[in-house]
Amino acid sequence: MTVLNHVGGADVPAACGATTQLVDPTSGLARGTAPLSGAADTDAACAAAAAAFDRWSLTTPAERQRALLRIADAMEDHADGLVAAETADTGKPAALFLADELPAAVDTVRYFAGAARNLPGAAAGEYTEGRTSLLRREPVGVCAQITPWNYPLMMAVWKIAPAIAAGNTTVLKPADTTPSSSALLARLAAEHLPPGVLNVVCGDRDTGRSLVQQPAVRLVAVTGSVRAGREIAAAAAADLKRVHLELGGNAPVIVHDDADIETTAAELAAVAYYNAGQDCTAPARILVHTAVHDAFLAAFAAQAEKHRPAADFGPLNNAAQLASVEGLLERLPARAGIVAGGSRALRPGYYHEATVVTGVHQDDEIVQEEVFGPVVTVQRFTDEAEAFRLANGVRLGLAAGVWTTDHERAMRATRALHTGIVWVNTHGTTVSEMPHGGVKHSGYGSDLSLAGLLDYTQVKHVML
């Protein structure tokens, strides 16, 4: 399989002809190539986006809505191709992608199609005698967007749909291991967008650096690691580019003594091990009231054993990520215990068992660092104050959850948890109408929702 860049409405290889090897994570074997784009390619893509912006930024919201709705229809019409592209790169079960992720991605495109026609605006008024002031909300310009390998198509849609809906043009760089569905999406969208509105350049970290440094780029949006976010923010600062960062999470979940233990364990396990735990909102740290800790731990470990690699969830995306997960488990302190899983699955590819770790302390590496794999730690707490201290005691702050039948207790948690998202008696559900973003080292800016659309606009004061 050969993946190509999409620049100015055409599929093209890297200008220098360089490629990277694509690897099937279910086997560890090579399965194709993608361009290893350099400065000449990011130059061309940004030039195409800048040229297209002059016209696209003047389109009406209705025109942009029609284009996005047609793209959503094309995604449904070409579902088989998108499933094949996504699963080839990620190894995730095709049935799960088709049932869960593809419909959600299509819904997001349709949401932003409608949102394009509903930008809020302040009423014009006279704030000084004899003059009327009003506000214009305008597109930013060329956007550089960088997406990760855990949900390649969904993350591409989360970036490009609001940017295009607001009248911007974009250059998207997918993760080097998972470019296929993004490249296919660009080809499908090309039937409904002018050339240059959506461009895709494949490549590695150096490709991303080149893209961020392009003078034409006025906004950089990235979903990725804290390391990547820091580096991109520093590079963007040199040219005072706007930056939108979604940098992962290390989600705590508080389970109180009035929660239904069996139901809570089953629902949290289903979310924790979905996509092999490669989800920045996955319940990674479960904090359980001491009165029900042992019962919950037994129930959760039993649920983990039911989630089987290859049958119920796919592999880790690449060899480096598998090694990272294995390393965290190998470095566990002697007092910690593994009560379920704990090992690489005995099969080809980058599969790892669903794992449950107990006996950890707050300053342990596996608590402080995002695992991004099928590994969950379970800690005990004695009161709400301790639960909040443990939950908030990490650098990341994307999502959290609380399980209780006490409404007032739940509301206290929604105030006390230092995250951008709090779920009560559920976990992991996203909707296009609500923002998705974090605090602290999880970054700033929002995907999804009207807030996500506004992030791709700028305000201009006009006085008459």
Sequence and secondary structure as in RCSB ss.txt:
>XXXX:A:sequence
MTVLNHVGGADVPAACGATTQLVDPTSGLARGTAPLSGAADTDAACAAAAAAFDRWSLTTPAERQRALLRIADAM
EDHADGLVAAETADTGKPAALFLADELPAAVDTVRYFAGAARNLPGAAAGEYTEGRTSLLRREPVGVCAQITPWN
YPLMMAVWKIAPAIAAGNTTVLKPADTTPSSSALLARLAAEHLPPGVLNVVCGDRDTGRSLVQQPAVRLVAVTGS
VRAGREIAAAAAADLKRVHLELGGNAPVIVHDDADIETTAAELAAVAYYNAGQDCTAPARILVHTAVHDAFLAAF
AAQAEKHRPAADFGPLNNAAQLASVEGLLERLPARAGIVAGGSRALRPGYYHEATVVTGVHQDDEIVQEEVFGPV
VTVQRFTDEAEAFRLANGVRLGLAAGVWTTDHERAMRATRALHTGIVWVNTHGTTVSEMPHGGVKHSGYGSDLSL
AGLLDYTQVKHVML
>XXXX:A:secstr
 B  EEETTEEE  TT  EEEEEETTTTEEEEEEE   HHHHHHHHHHHHHHHHHHTTS HHHHHHHHHHHHHHH
HHTHHHHHHHHHHHH   HHHIIIIIHHHHHHHHHHHHHHTT       EEEETTEEEEEEEEE  EEEEE  SS
SHHHHHHHHHHHHHHTT EEEEE  TT  HHHHHHHHHHTTTS TTSEEE    HHHHHHHHT TTEEEEEEES 
HHHHHHHHHHHHTTT EEEEE    EEEEE TTS HHHHHHHHHHHHSGGGG  TTSEEEEEEETTTHHHHHHHH
HHHHHHS BTTTB   SSHHHHHHHHHHHHT  TT EEEE  SB SSSSS B  EEEES  TTSHHHHS   SSE
EEEEEESSHHHHHHHHH SSEESEEEEE S HHHHHHHHHHS SSEEEES  S   TTS B  EETTEES BSHH
HHHHTTEEEEEEE 
